[in-house]
Amino acid sequence: MARAQNSAPKRNRHRKVIKQAKGYFGHKHVGFKTANEAVTKANQYAYRDRKNRKRNFRRLWITRISAGTKANGMTYSTFINGLNKANIEINRKMLADIALNQPEQFTVLVEEAKAALKN
């Protein structure tokens, strides 16, 4: 009986990793061992940063909304509380866009939040 060899599948696995390491500097795009380490680490960073991107954008939106509310004499937390009491459901991404590009419309929202807090 012939000896089982694994050369073709092994070569294909190696080729796949080397292909993913295209553009890496030095031996990382040539040698399998260093390429495998680099690709594995890159995938870990990519997974982590897909989560972090969501956090960073939410922080940016909150900062923009806060700047808009301070310009209208209110804090971010009281503004959000006022919107909730007024049953205005706009997400922070849209609020940040309105605060940045349409300040007069944002002022209307702030006034509605203030009115809801007084009641």
C-alpha positions in Angstrom: 0.0 0.0 0.0 1.3 3.4 -0.9 2.2 5.9 1.8 -0.3 8.7 2.2 1.2 12.1 1.5 -0.3 15.4 2.4 1.8 17.6 0.1 -1.0 19.0 -2.1 -3.4 20.0 0.7 -0.6 21.4 2.7 0.7 23.5 -0.2 -2.8 24.8 -0.8 -3.2 25.8 2.8 0.2 27.6 2.7 -0.7 29.2 -0.6 -3.9 30.6 0.9 -2.1 32.2 3.8 0.7 33.6 1.6 -2.0 35.1 -0.7 -3.6 36.8 2.3 -0.2 38.3 3.3 0.2 40.0 -0.1 1.6 43.4 0.4 3.2 42.7 3.8 6.8 43.9 4.3 9.9 41.7 4.3 9.7 38.0 4.9 6.1 38.2 6.1 4.7 38.0 2.5 7.1 35.2 1.5 7.7 32.7 4.4 4.7 30.7 5.6 5.5 30.8 9.3 5.9 34.6 9.6 3.0 35.2 7.1 0.8 32.9 9.2 1.6 34.9 12.3 1.0 38.2 10.6 -2.2 37.2 9.0 -3.6 35.7 12.3 -2.7 38.9 14.2 -4.2 41.0 11.4 -7.4 39.1 11.6 -7.5 39.6 15.4 -7.0 43.3 15.0 -9.7 43.5 12.3 -12.2 41.7 14.5 -11.5 43.9 17.5 -11.6 47.1 15.5 -14.9 46.3 13.8 -16.3 46.5 17.3 -14.2 49.6 18.3 -15.4 51.5 15.2 -19.0 51.4 16.5 -17.8 52.8 19.9 -15.8 55.5 18.3 -18.6 56.7 16.1 -21.0 56.8 19.0 -18.5 58.9 20.9 -18.2 61.3 18.0 -22.0 61.6 17.6 -22.4 62.3 21.4 -19.6 65.0 21.2 -21.4 66.7 18.3 -24.8 66.6 20.0 -23.2 67.9 23.2 -21.6 70.8 21.3 -25.0 71.7 19.7 -26.9 71.5 23.0 -24.3 73.7 24.8 -24.7 76.3 22.1 -28.4 76.3 23.0 -27.9 76.5 26.7 -28.5 72.9 27.7 -26.4 69.8 28.5 -26.3 66.6 26.6 -27.9 64.4 29.3 -30.8 66.8 30.0 -31.4 67.1 26.2 -31.6 63.3 25.8 -33.9 63.1 28.9 -36.1 65.8 27.4 -36.3 64.0 24.0 -37.3 60.8 25.8 -40.0 62.6 27.8 -41.3 64.2 24.6 -41.4 60.8 22.9 -39.1 61.9 20.1 -37.2 58.9 18.9 -34.2 60.0 16.8 -31.0 58.1 17.0 -27.7 59.8 17.9 -26.3 59.5 14.4 -29.2 61.5 13.0 -29.1 64.0 15.9 -25.4 64.6 15.3 -26.0 65.1 11.6 -28.8 67.6 12.3 -26.7 69.4 14.9 -23.8 69.7 12.4 -25.6 70.6 9.2 -28.9 72.1 10.3 -28.4 74.1 13.5 -31.8 75.9 13.3 -33.6 72.6 13.1 -31.5 71.3 16.1 -32.6 74.4 18.0 -36.2 73.4 17.5 -35.5 70.0 18.9 -33.8 71.5 21.9 -36.8 73.8 22.5 -39.1 70.7 22.4 -36.9 68.9 24.9 -37.0 71.9 27.2 -40.8 72.1 26.9 -41.1 68.4 27.7 -38.9 68.8 30.8 -41.0 71.6 32.2 -44.2 69.5 32.0 
